[in-house]
Amino acid sequence: CDDELWRKLFQDRWGADATAFYAPEPEGAKPWKDVFVVQDRCDRYGL
């Protein structure tokens, strides 16, 4: 499933603690791809 791939990519890049913190609630409310894109953008712009 694509969502599981994005969750794994997120965890590989930012770690398990960040994965637990940013996990979509309730489960499946937002795709992991969206969570990854937002966090990547924040990192690039220093937010």
C-alpha distance matrix in Angstrom:
0.0 3.8 5.5 5.5 6.7 9.1 10.2 11.1 12.8 14.6 15.8 16.9 18.9 20.4 20.3 19.6 22.3 21.0 17.5 19.2 21.5 19.2 16.5 16.1 18.5 18.2 14.7 12.4 15.5 14.3 11.1 11.0 11.6 14.9 15.9 15.5 17.5 20.2 20.7 20.9 23.5 25.4 25.7 26.9 29.5 30.5 29.8
3.8 0.0 3.8 5.4 5.1 6.3 8.7 9.9 10.6 12.4 14.3 15.3 16.7 18.3 18.9 18.7 21.2 19.4 16.2 18.4 20.2 17.5 15.3 14.9 17.9 18.1 14.9 12.2 14.7 12.6 9.0 8.6 8.3 11.7 13.1 12.4 14.0 16.9 17.6 17.6 20.0 22.2 22.5 23.5 26.0 27.3 26.7
5.5 3.8 0.0 3.8 5.4 5.2 6.2 8.7 9.9 10.6 12.3 14.2 15.5 16.3 16.7 16.2 18.3 16.5 13.1 15.0 16.8 14.1 11.6 11.2 14.2 14.4 11.3 8.8 11.4 9.5 6.1 5.5 6.8 9.8 10.4 10.5 12.7 15.0 15.6 16.3 18.7 20.4 20.9 22.5 24.7 25.6 24.6
5.5 5.4 3.8 0.0 3.8 5.5 5.0 6.2 8.6 9.8 10.5 12.2 14.3 15.3 14.9 14.1 16.8 15.7 12.1 13.9 16.4 14.4 11.8 12.5 15.2 15.6 12.0 10.6 13.8 12.3 9.3 7.6 9.4 12.5 12.3 11.8 14.7 16.9 16.6 17.3 20.2 21.6 21.6 23.4 26.0 26.5 25.6
6.7 5.1 5.4 3.8 0.0 3.8 5.4 5.1 6.2 8.6 9.9 10.5 12.4 14.2 14.4 14.6 17.5 16.0 12.9 15.5 17.7 15.6 13.8 14.7 17.9 18.6 15.3 13.7 16.3 14.2 10.7 8.4 8.7 12.4 12.4 10.8 13.4 16.2 15.8 15.6 18.7 20.4 20.0 21.4 24.3 25.0 24.7
9.1 6.3 5.2 5.5 3.8 0.0 3.8 5.4 5.0 6.1 8.5 9.8 10.6 12.0 13.0 13.4 15.8 13.6 10.8 13.8 15.3 12.6 11.4 12.3 15.8 17.0 14.1 12.4 14.4 11.7 8.3 5.4 5.4 8.9 8.7 7.0 9.7 12.4 12.1 12.1 15.1 16.8 16.7 18.2 20.8 21.6 21.1
10.2 8.7 6.2 5.0 5.4 3.8 0.0 3.8 5.5 5.1 6.2 8.6 10.0 10.5 10.5 10.2 12.6 10.9 7.6 10.3 12.3 10.3 8.6 10.3 13.6 14.9 11.9 11.2 13.5 11.4 8.9 5.5 7.6 10.3 8.7 7.9 11.4 13.2 12.2 13.1 16.3 17.2 17.0 19.2 21.7 21.8 21.0
11.1 9.9 8.7 6.2 5.1 5.4 3.8 0.0 3.8 5.4 5.0 6.0 8.6 10.0 9.5 9.6 12.8 11.9 9.0 11.9 14.3 12.9 11.7 13.9 17.1 18.3 15.2 14.7 17.2 15.2 12.5 9.1 10.4 13.4 11.9 10.1 13.5 15.6 14.0 14.3 17.8 18.7 17.8 19.9 22.8 22.7 22.4
12.8 10.6 9.9 8.6 6.2 5.0 5.5 3.8 0.0 3.8 5.5 5.1 6.2 8.6 9.5 11.0 13.7 12.0 9.9 13.5 15.1 13.2 12.9 15.0 18.5 20.1 17.3 16.5 18.4 15.7 12.8 9.3 9.3 12.2 10.9 8.1 11.0 13.4 11.8 11.2 14.8 16.1 14.9 16.6 19.7 19.9 20.1
14.6 12.4 10.6 9.8 8.6 6.1 5.1 5.4 3.8 0.0 3.8 5.5 5.3 5.9 7.4 8.8 10.8 8.5 6.7 10.4 11.5 9.6 10.0 12.3 15.9 17.8 15.6 15.1 16.5 13.9 11.7 8.0 8.7 10.6 8.3 5.9 9.5 10.9 8.8 9.2 12.8 13.4 12.5 14.8 17.6 17.4 17.1
15.8 14.3 12.3 10.5 9.9 8.5 6.2 5.0 5.5 3.8 0.0 3.8 5.4 5.4 4.6 5.5 8.4 7.4 5.6 9.0 10.9 10.3 10.3 13.4 16.5 18.4 16.0 16.3 18.1 16.1 14.2 10.5 12.0 14.0 11.3 9.5 13.2 14.2 11.6 12.4 16.0 16.0 14.7 17.4 20.1 19.3 19.0
16.9 15.3 14.2 12.2 10.5 9.8 8.6 6.0 5.1 5.5 3.8 0.0 3.8 6.0 5.8 8.0 11.0 10.3 9.2 12.6 14.4 13.7 14.1 17.0 20.2 22.1 19.5 19.5 21.4 19.2 16.8 13.1 13.7 16.0 13.8 11.2 14.3 15.8 13.1 12.8 16.5 16.9 14.9 17.1 20.2 19.6 20.0
18.9 16.7 15.5 14.3 12.4 10.6 10.0 8.6 6.2 5.3 5.4 3.8 0.0 3.8 6.0 9.3 11.2 9.4 9.5 13.1 13.9 12.9 14.2 17.0 20.4 22.5 20.5 20.3 21.6 18.9 16.9 13.1 13.2 14.8 12.5 9.5 12.1 13.3 10.3 9.6 13.3 13.5 11.2 13.4 16.5 15.8 16.5
20.4 18.3 16.3 15.3 14.2 12.0 10.5 10.0 8.6 5.9 5.4 6.0 3.8 0.0 3.8 7.1 7.9 5.9 7.1 10.4 10.7 10.2 12.1 15.3 18.3 20.7 19.1 19.5 20.5 18.1 16.8 13.1 13.9 14.8 11.7 9.7 12.5 12.6 9.1 9.8 13.2 12.3 10.4 13.5 15.9 14.6 14.6
20.3 18.9 16.7 14.9 14.4 13.0 10.5 9.5 9.5 7.4 4.6 5.8 6.0 3.8 0.0 3.8 5.7 5.7 6.3 8.9 10.2 10.8 12.0 15.6 18.2 20.4 18.6 19.5 20.9 19.1 17.9 14.2 15.8 17.0 13.7 12.2 15.6 15.7 12.4 13.4 16.8 15.9 14.1 17.3 19.6 18.1 17.9
19.6 18.7 16.2 14.1 14.6 13.4 10.2 9.6 11.0 8.8 5.5 8.0 9.3 7.1 3.8 0.0 3.8 5.5 4.9 6.2 8.6 10.0 10.3 14.0 16.1 18.0 16.2 17.7 19.4 18.2 17.3 14.0 16.3 17.5 14.2 13.5 17.2 17.1 14.2 15.9 19.2 18.1 17.0 20.3 22.4 20.8 20.0
22.3 21.2 18.3 16.8 17.5 15.8 12.6 12.8 13.7 10.8 8.4 11.0 11.2 7.9 5.7 3.8 0.0 3.8 5.4 5.3 6.2 8.7 9.9 13.7 15.3 17.6 16.5 18.4 19.4 18.5 18.3 15.2 17.7 18.0 14.4 14.3 17.7 16.8 13.8 16.1 18.9 17.1 16.3 19.9 21.4 19.4 18.2
21.0 19.4 16.5 15.7 16.0 13.6 10.9 11.9 12.0 8.5 7.4 10.3 9.4 5.9 5.7 5.5 3.8 0.0 3.8 5.4 4.9 5.9 8.2 11.7 13.9 16.5 15.5 16.9 17.4 16.0 15.7 12.6 14.7 14.7 11.0 11.0 14.1 13.0 10.0 12.5 15.2 13.5 13.0 16.6 18.0 16.3 15.0
17.5 16.2 13.1 12.1 12.9 10.8 7.6 9.0 9.9 6.7 5.6 9.2 9.5 7.1 6.3 4.9 5.4 3.8 0.0 3.8 5.5 5.4 5.7 9.4 12.0 14.2 12.6 13.8 14.9 13.6 13.0 9.8 12.4 13.1 9.6 9.8 13.4 13.1 10.7 13.1 16.0 15.1 14.9 18.2 19.9 18.8 17.5
19.2 18.4 15.0 13.9 15.5 13.8 10.3 11.9 13.5 10.4 9.0 12.6 13.1 10.4 8.9 6.2 5.3 5.4 3.8 0.0 3.8 5.7 5.3 9.0 10.3 12.4 11.3 13.5 14.5 14.1 14.4 11.9 15.1 15.3 11.8 12.9 16.4 15.5 13.5 16.3 18.9 17.6 17.7 21.2 22.6 21.2 19.3
21.5 20.2 16.8 16.4 17.7 15.3 12.3 14.3 15.1 11.5 10.9 14.4 13.9 10.7 10.2 8.6 6.2 4.9 5.5 3.8 0.0 3.8 5.7 8.8 10.0 12.6 12.5 14.5 14.5 13.9 14.8 12.6 15.4 14.7 11.0 12.6 15.5 13.8 11.8 15.1 17.1 15.3 15.9 19.5 20.2 18.7 16.4
19.2 17.5 14.1 14.4 15.6 12.6 10.3 12.9 13.2 9.6 10.3 13.7 12.9 10.2 10.8 10.0 8.7 5.9 5.4 5.7 3.8 0.0 3.8 6.3 8.6 11.4 11.1 12.2 12.0 10.7 11.5 9.3 11.9 10.9 7.3 9.3 12.0 10.4 9.0 12.5 14.3 13.0 14.1 17.4 18.2 17.3 15.0
16.5 15.3 11.6 11.8 13.8 11.4 8.6 11.7 12.9 10.0 10.3 14.1 14.2 12.1 12.0 10.3 9.9 8.2 5.7 5.3 5.7 3.8 0.0 3.8 6.3 8.6 7.6 9.0 9.5 8.9 9.6 7.8 11.2 10.9 7.9 10.2 13.3 12.5 11.7 14.7 16.8 16.1 17.2 20.2 21.4 20.8 18.6
16.1 14.9 11.2 12.5 14.7 12.3 10.3 13.9 15.0 12.3 13.4 17.0 17.0 15.3 15.6 14.0 13.7 11.7 9.4 9.0 8.8 6.3 3.8 0.0 3.8 6.0 5.6 6.3 5.8 5.6 7.5 7.4 10.7 9.7 7.8 11.0 13.3 12.4 12.8 15.9 17.3 17.0 18.8 21.4 22.3 22.2 19.7
18.5 17.9 14.2 15.2 17.9 15.8 13.6 17.1 18.5 15.9 16.5 20.2 20.4 18.3 18.2 16.1 15.3 13.9 12.0 10.3 10.0 8.6 6.3 3.8 0.0 2.9 4.9 7.0 6.0 7.8 10.5 11.1 14.3 13.1 11.4 14.7 16.9 15.7 16.1 19.4 20.6 19.9 21.9 24.7 25.2 24.9 22.1
18.2 18.1 14.4 15.6 18.6 17.0 14.9 18.3 20.1 17.8 18.4 22.1 22.5 20.7 20.4 18.0 17.6 16.5 14.2 12.4 12.6 11.4 8.6 6.0 2.9 0.0 3.8 6.2 5.4 8.5 11.2 12.4 15.7 14.7 13.5 16.8 18.9 18.0 18.6 21.8 23.0 22.6 24.6 27.3 27.8 27.7 24.9
14.7 14.9 11.3 12.0 15.3 14.1 11.9 15.2 17.3 15.6 16.0 19.5 20.5 19.1 18.6 16.2 16.5 15.5 12.6 11.3 12.5 11.1 7.6 5.6 4.9 3.8 0.0 3.8 5.6 7.9 9.3 10.2 13.7 13.6 12.5 15.3 17.8 17.6 18.0 20.8 22.5 22.5 24.0 26.6 27.7 27.7 25.3
12.4 12.2 8.8 10.6 13.7 12.4 11.2 14.7 16.5 15.1 16.3 19.5 20.3 19.5 19.5 17.7 18.4 16.9 13.8 13.5 14.5 12.2 9.0 6.3 7.0 6.2 3.8 0.0 3.8 5.4 6.4 8.3 11.3 11.4 11.3 14.0 16.0 16.3 17.4 19.7 21.3 21.9 23.5 25.7 26.9 27.4 25.1
15.5 14.7 11.4 13.8 16.3 14.4 13.5 17.2 18.4 16.5 18.1 21.4 21.6 20.5 20.9 19.4 19.4 17.4 14.9 14.5 14.5 12.0 9.5 5.8 6.0 5.4 5.6 3.8 0.0 3.8 6.9 9.4 11.9 10.7 10.8 14.2 15.6 15.2 16.7 19.4 20.3 20.7 22.9 25.0 25.7 26.3 23.7
14.3 12.6 9.5 12.3 14.2 11.7 11.4 15.2 15.7 13.9 16.1 19.2 18.9 18.1 19.1 18.2 18.5 16.0 13.6 14.1 13.9 10.7 8.9 5.6 7.8 8.5 7.9 5.4 3.8 0.0 3.8 6.5 8.4 6.9 7.5 10.8 11.9 11.8 13.6 15.9 16.8 17.6 19.8 21.6 22.5 23.3 21.0
11.1 9.0 6.1 9.3 10.7 8.3 8.9 12.5 12.8 11.7 14.2 16.8 16.9 16.8 17.9 17.3 18.3 15.7 13.0 14.4 14.8 11.5 9.6 7.5 10.5 11.2 9.3 6.4 6.9 3.8 0.0 3.8 5.3 5.5 6.8 8.9 10.3 11.4 13.0 14.6 16.0 17.4 19.0 20.6 22.0 23.1 21.3
11.0 8.6 5.5 7.6 8.4 5.4 5.5 9.1 9.3 8.0 10.5 13.1 13.1 13.1 14.2 14.0 15.2 12.6 9.8 11.9 12.6 9.3 7.8 7.4 11.1 12.4 10.2 8.3 9.4 6.5 3.8 0.0 3.8 5.4 4.9 6.1 8.5 9.9 10.5 12.0 14.1 15.3 16.4 18.2 20.1 20.8 19.4
11.6 8.3 6.8 9.4 8.7 5.4 7.6 10.4 9.3 8.7 12.0 13.7 13.2 13.9 15.8 16.3 17.7 14.7 12.4 15.1 15.4 11.9 11.2 10.7 14.3 15.7 13.7 11.3 11.9 8.4 5.3 3.8 0.0 3.8 5.5 5.1 6.1 8.7 10.0 10.4 12.2 14.3 15.3 16.4 18.4 19.8 18.8
14.9 11.7 9.8 12.5 12.4 8.9 10.3 13.4 12.2 10.6 14.0 16.0 14.8 14.8 17.0 17.5 18.0 14.7 13.1 15.3 14.7 10.9 10.9 9.7 13.1 14.7 13.6 11.4 10.7 6.9 5.5 5.4 3.8 0.0 3.8 5.4 5.1 6.2 8.6 9.8 10.6 12.4 14.3 15.5 16.7 18.2 16.6
15.9 13.1 10.4 12.3 12.4 8.7 8.7 11.9 10.9 8.3 11.3 13.8 12.5 11.7 13.7 14.2 14.4 11.0 9.6 11.8 11.0 7.3 7.9 7.8 11.4 13.5 12.5 11.3 10.8 7.5 6.8 4.9 5.5 3.8 0.0 3.8 5.6 5.4 6.2 8.6 10.1 10.8 12.4 14.4 15.7 16.4 14.6
15.5 12.4 10.5 11.8 10.8 7.0 7.9 10.1 8.1 5.9 9.5 11.2 9.5 9.7 12.2 13.5 14.3 11.0 9.8 12.9 12.6 9.3 10.2 11.0 14.7 16.8 15.3 14.0 14.2 10.8 8.9 6.1 5.1 5.4 3.8 0.0 3.8 5.5 5.2 6.0 8.5 9.9 10.5 12.2 14.3 15.1 14.3
17.5 14.0 12.7 14.7 13.4 9.7 11.4 13.5 11.0 9.5 13.2 14.3 12.1 12.5 15.6 17.2 17.7 14.1 13.4 16.4 15.5 12.0 13.3 13.3 16.9 18.9 17.8 16.0 15.6 11.9 10.3 8.5 6.1 5.1 5.6 3.8 0.0 3.8 5.6 5.1 6.1 8.6 9.9 10.6 12.4 14.1 13.4
20.2 16.9 15.0 16.9 16.2 12.4 13.2 15.6 13.4 10.9 14.2 15.8 13.3 12.6 15.7 17.1 16.8 13.0 13.1 15.5 13.8 10.4 12.5 12.4 15.7 18.0 17.6 16.3 15.2 11.8 11.4 9.9 8.7 6.2 5.4 5.5 3.8 0.0 3.8 5.5 5.1 6.2 8.7 10.0 10.7 12.0 10.5
20.7 17.6 15.6 16.6 15.8 12.1 12.2 14.0 11.8 8.8 11.6 13.1 10.3 9.1 12.4 14.2 13.8 10.0 10.7 13.5 11.8 9.0 11.7 12.8 16.1 18.6 18.0 17.4 16.7 13.6 13.0 10.5 10.0 8.6 6.2 5.2 5.6 3.8 0.0 3.8 5.4 5.1 6.2 8.7 10.0 10.3 9.1
20.9 17.6 16.3 17.3 15.6 12.1 13.1 14.3 11.2 9.2 12.4 12.8 9.6 9.8 13.4 15.9 16.1 12.5 13.1 16.3 15.1 12.5 14.7 15.9 19.4 21.8 20.8 19.7 19.4 15.9 14.6 12.0 10.4 9.8 8.6 6.0 5.1 5.5 3.8 0.0 3.8 5.4 5.1 6.3 8.7 9.8 10.0
23.5 20.0 18.7 20.2 18.7 15.1 16.3 17.8 14.8 12.8 16.0 16.5 13.3 13.2 16.8 19.2 18.9 15.2 16.0 18.9 17.1 14.3 16.8 17.3 20.6 23.0 22.5 21.3 20.3 16.8 16.0 14.1 12.2 10.6 10.1 8.5 6.1 5.1 5.4 3.8 0.0 3.8 5.4 5.1 6.2 8.4 8.4
25.4 22.2 20.4 21.6 20.4 16.8 17.2 18.7 16.1 13.4 16.0 16.9 13.5 12.3 15.9 18.1 17.1 13.5 15.1 17.6 15.3 13.0 16.1 17.0 19.9 22.6 22.5 21.9 20.7 17.6 17.4 15.3 14.3 12.4 10.8 9.9 8.6 6.2 5.1 5.4 3.8 0.0 3.8 5.5 5.3 5.8 4.8
25.7 22.5 20.9 21.6 20.0 16.7 17.0 17.8 14.9 12.5 14.7 14.9 11.2 10.4 14.1 17.0 16.3 13.0 14.9 17.7 15.9 14.1 17.2 18.8 21.9 24.6 24.0 23.5 22.9 19.8 19.0 16.4 15.3 14.3 12.4 10.5 9.9 8.7 6.2 5.1 5.4 3.8 0.0 3.8 5.5 5.1 6.2
26.9 23.5 22.5 23.4 21.4 18.2 19.2 19.9 16.6 14.8 17.4 17.1 13.4 13.5 17.3 20.3 19.9 16.6 18.2 21.2 19.5 17.4 20.2 21.4 24.7 27.3 26.6 25.7 25.0 21.6 20.6 18.2 16.4 15.5 14.4 12.2 10.6 10.0 8.7 6.3 5.1 5.5 3.8 0.0 3.8 5.6 7.9
29.5 26.0 24.7 26.0 24.3 20.8 21.7 22.8 19.7 17.6 20.1 20.2 16.5 15.9 19.6 22.4 21.4 18.0 19.9 22.6 20.2 18.2 21.4 22.3 25.2 27.8 27.7 26.9 25.7 22.5 22.0 20.1 18.4 16.7 15.7 14.3 12.4 10.7 10.0 8.7 6.2 5.3 5.5 3.8 0.0 3.8 5.7
30.5 27.3 25.6 26.5 25.0 21.6 21.8 22.7 19.9 17.4 19.3 19.6 15.8 14.6 18.1 20.8 19.4 16.3 18.8 21.2 18.7 17.3 20.8 22.2 24.9 27.7 27.7 27.4 26.3 23.3 23.1 20.8 19.8 18.2 16.4 15.1 14.1 12.0 10.3 9.8 8.4 5.8 5.1 5.6 3.8 0.0 3.8
29.8 26.7 24.6 25.6 24.7 21.1 21.0 22.4 20.1 17.1 19.0 20.0 16.5 14.6 17.9 20.0 18.2 15.0 17.5 19.3 16.4 15.0 18.6 19.7 22.1 24.9 25.3 25.1 23.7 21.0 21.3 19.4 18.8 16.6 14.6 14.3 13.4 10.5 9.1 10.0 8.4 4.8 6.2 7.9 5.7 3.8 0.0
